[in-house]
Amino acid sequence: MENLRIVTINNNESIWDRKKKILVILAHPDDPEFFCGATLAKWVGEGHHINYCLLTRGEKGTNDHFTRTEQIREIRKREQENAAVAIGAKQVFFMDNPDGFLMATLDLRKELVKVMRKQRPDIVISCDPTNYFIHGTSINHPDHRAAGQVTLDAIFPAVQNADFYPDLLEEGYTPHHVEELWLSLPTHPNISMAVSATWEQKIAALLKHSSQIGDAQEFVKRMHERGEDVHYCEEFHRIVIRK
């Protein structure tokens, strides 16, 4: 794994030769923008159709600048919808799993099978469930890992297999083949997206999450420094799924 070859896709290069339906399945509001916002903005610019499915509403997203309020769920929902507009995503769907306690349960797996059979995406973006330590320096949130695990478990083999969940078939949710799975925050990346052309759009989208970022000027400064540190790239582990 350590010698895994990383393919770099430049700003002006495209991955696919036709327009794709892309579904982002992650744990919290702001995860899409933090993990892969510049890549999503690049894909929107290429004409791909992007929707978000977020498994929680991020109600535990408090910090020194934003303390708990009865309206936190609605605030974070509104911020995420505004950030999605800044990226160019079409729709945002929220599930009501409790923030901080997300688990890859069988019930949630079935719900995601239903979502994917309904949305019928070509590409699914989630989070690497094997990544416990981000860059070896910080602990990855358990909700991030759970979101990735349940997405993997739903995609294969259940989404494409008619023997799974016959009650969903009766409701009209027929099997669907997801072509590719892209895992953000990867332990072992195999593809790197050069995104300097859309880094400012990523920052603009993240600024919509005002409850989460603290001082806006300091945040923008950190994001520019971070972009330089990672050479304005976002990494993934890309899996092409055989039928």
C-alpha positions in Angstrom: 0.0 0.0 0.0 2.8 2.4 0.8 4.0 2.2 -2.8 0.6 2.9 -4.3 0.9 5.0 -7.4 -0.8 8.4 -7.1 -2.2 9.8 -10.4 -2.4 13.6 -10.6 -5.2 15.3 -12.5 -4.3 18.8 -13.5 -6.7 21.8 -13.3 -7.5 21.7 -17.0 -7.9 17.9 -17.2 -11.2 16.0 -17.0 -11.6 12.5 -15.5 -14.6 11.4 -17.6 -15.7 11.8 -21.2 -19.4 12.3 -20.3 -21.4 14.1 -17.7 -21.8 12.3 -14.4 -24.3 12.3 -11.6 -22.3 12.6 -8.4 -23.7 11.9 -4.9 -21.7 13.1 -1.8 -22.4 11.0 1.3 -20.7 12.4 4.4 -21.5 12.9 8.1 -21.8 16.6 8.9 -22.6 20.0 7.4 -19.3 21.5 6.1 -17.6 18.1 5.5 -18.2 18.3 1.7 -16.5 21.7 1.5 -13.6 20.9 3.9 -12.9 17.5 2.5 -13.3 18.0 -1.2 -14.9 21.4 -2.0 -12.5 22.5 -4.6 -12.8 19.2 -6.5 -16.6 19.4 -6.4 -16.4 23.0 -7.7 -14.1 21.8 -10.5 -16.6 19.1 -11.4 -19.5 21.5 -11.4 -17.5 23.7 -13.8 -17.2 20.7 -16.1 -20.9 20.2 -16.2 -21.4 17.3 -13.8 -24.5 17.1 -11.5 -23.8 17.0 -7.8 -26.1 16.3 -4.8 -25.3 16.0 -1.1 -26.6 13.5 1.4 -25.5 14.4 4.9 -26.1 11.8 7.6 -26.4 14.2 10.6 -27.3 17.9 11.0 -24.1 18.7 13.0 -25.8 19.8 16.2 -22.7 19.2 18.2 -20.7 21.7 16.1 -20.0 24.2 18.9 -16.7 26.0 19.5 -15.3 29.0 21.3 -17.0 31.4 18.8 -20.3 29.5 18.6 -22.0 28.1 21.7 -25.0 25.9 21.8 -28.4 27.3 20.8 -31.8 25.8 20.3 -31.6 26.8 16.6 -28.2 25.0 16.0 -29.7 22.3 13.7 -31.5 24.9 11.6 -28.5 27.2 11.5 -26.2 24.4 10.3 -28.8 23.3 7.8 -29.1 26.8 6.3 -25.3 27.3 6.3 -24.8 24.0 4.4 -27.5 24.8 1.8 -25.8 28.2 1.2 -22.4 26.5 0.9 -23.8 24.0 -1.6 -25.0 26.9 -3.7 -21.5 28.4 -3.6 -20.0 25.1 -4.8 -22.8 24.7 -7.4 -24.4 21.5 -6.0 -28.0 21.1 -6.9 -29.6 19.6 -3.8 -28.8 18.8 -0.2 -30.6 15.9 1.7 -30.3 15.6 5.4 -30.8 12.5 7.6 -31.6 12.8 11.3 -29.0 10.6 12.9 -27.5 12.1 16.1 -24.3 14.0 15.6 -21.4 12.4 17.4 -23.0 8.9 17.6 -23.2 7.9 14.0 -22.8 4.1 13.5 -22.8 1.9 10.4 -26.0 0.1 11.4 -28.0 -2.3 9.2 -30.9 0.2 9.3 -28.7 3.1 8.0 -27.3 0.8 5.4 -30.8 0.1 4.1 -31.6 3.8 4.1 -28.6 4.6 2.0 -29.4 1.7 -0.4 -32.8 3.4 -0.8 -31.2 6.8 -1.4 -28.8 5.5 -4.0 -31.4 3.5 -5.8 -33.6 6.7 -5.9 -30.8 9.1 -6.9 -29.0 6.6 -9.2 -25.6 8.3 -9.1 -22.7 7.3 -11.3 -20.1 8.5 -8.8 -20.4 8.4 -4.9 -18.0 10.5 -2.7 -17.6 9.5 0.9 -14.9 9.2 3.6 -12.2 6.6 4.1 -13.4 4.4 7.0 -9.9 3.1 7.6 -8.4 6.5 8.4 -8.1 6.8 12.2 -5.4 9.5 12.2 -5.4 12.3 9.7 -1.8 12.8 8.4 -0.7 11.0 11.6 -1.2 14.2 13.6 -4.9 14.3 14.6 -7.7 11.9 15.3 -10.3 11.5 12.6 -13.9 12.0 13.9 -15.7 8.6 14.4 -18.7 10.0 12.5 -16.5 10.5 9.4 -15.3 6.8 9.5 -18.9 5.5 10.2 -20.2 7.5 7.2 -17.6 5.9 5.0 -18.2 2.4 6.3 -21.9 2.4 5.9 -21.6 3.9 2.4 -19.2 1.1 1.4 -21.5 -1.5 2.9 -24.5 -0.1 1.0 -22.8 0.2 -2.4 -21.4 -3.3 -2.5 -23.2 -5.6 -2.8 -26.6 -4.2 -1.8 -27.4 -1.3 -4.1 -26.9 -3.3 -7.3 -28.3 -6.7 -6.0 -32.0 -7.4 -6.3 -31.8 -10.0 -3.6 -31.2 -7.3 -1.0 -34.2 -5.5 0.4 -37.1 -7.0 -1.6 -39.4 -4.5 0.1 -37.5 -1.7 -1.6 -38.2 -3.4 -4.9 -41.9 -3.4 -4.1 -41.7 0.4 -3.5 -40.0 0.9 -6.9 -36.4 1.2 -5.8 -34.8 -1.0 -8.4 -31.1 -2.1 -8.3 -28.5 0.4 -9.6 -24.8 0.1 -10.4 -22.6 2.8 -8.9 -19.6 3.2 -11.3 -17.0 4.6 -8.9 -16.5 5.3 -5.2 -14.2 8.2 -4.2 -13.0 8.2 -0.6 -11.9 11.5 0.8 -9.4 11.8 3.7 -7.7 8.7 2.4 -5.2 6.6 4.3 -3.7 5.5 1.0 -4.6 8.0 -1.8 -4.3 6.9 -5.4 -5.5 10.1 -7.1 -4.7 13.7 -6.5 -6.8 16.5 -7.9 -4.9 19.8 -8.7 -7.5 22.4 -7.6 -5.7 25.8 -7.5 -8.3 27.0 -10.0 -11.2 26.4 -7.6 -9.5 26.9 -4.2 -11.0 30.3 -3.8 -14.4 28.9 -4.5 -13.8 26.3 -1.8 -13.0 29.1 0.6 -16.0 31.1 -0.4 -18.2 28.1 0.3 -16.6 27.4 3.6 -17.2 31.0 4.7 -20.9 30.2 4.5 -20.3 28.0 7.6 -19.9 31.1 9.7 -20.8 29.2 12.9 -17.9 26.9 12.5 -14.9 28.9 11.2 -14.4 31.6 13.8 -12.7 34.8 12.7 -13.3 35.0 8.9 -10.0 36.8 8.1 -7.9 34.4 10.1 -9.7 31.5 8.6 -9.1 32.7 5.0 -5.4 33.2 5.9 -5.2 29.6 7.2 -6.9 28.3 4.1 -4.4 30.0 1.9 -1.5 28.6 3.9 -3.1 25.2 3.9 -3.4 25.4 0.1 0.2 26.2 -0.3 1.1 23.3 2.1 -0.8 20.7 0.0 0.1 22.4 -3.3 -3.5 23.2 -3.9 -4.5 19.5 -4.2 -7.2 17.3 -2.8 -6.5 13.6 -2.5 -8.8 10.6 -2.7 -8.8 6.8 -2.9 -10.7 6.1 -6.2 -12.3 2.7 -6.6 -13.9 1.7 -10.0 -16.6 -0.8 -9.2 -17.0 -3.8 -11.5 -20.5 -5.0 -12.4 
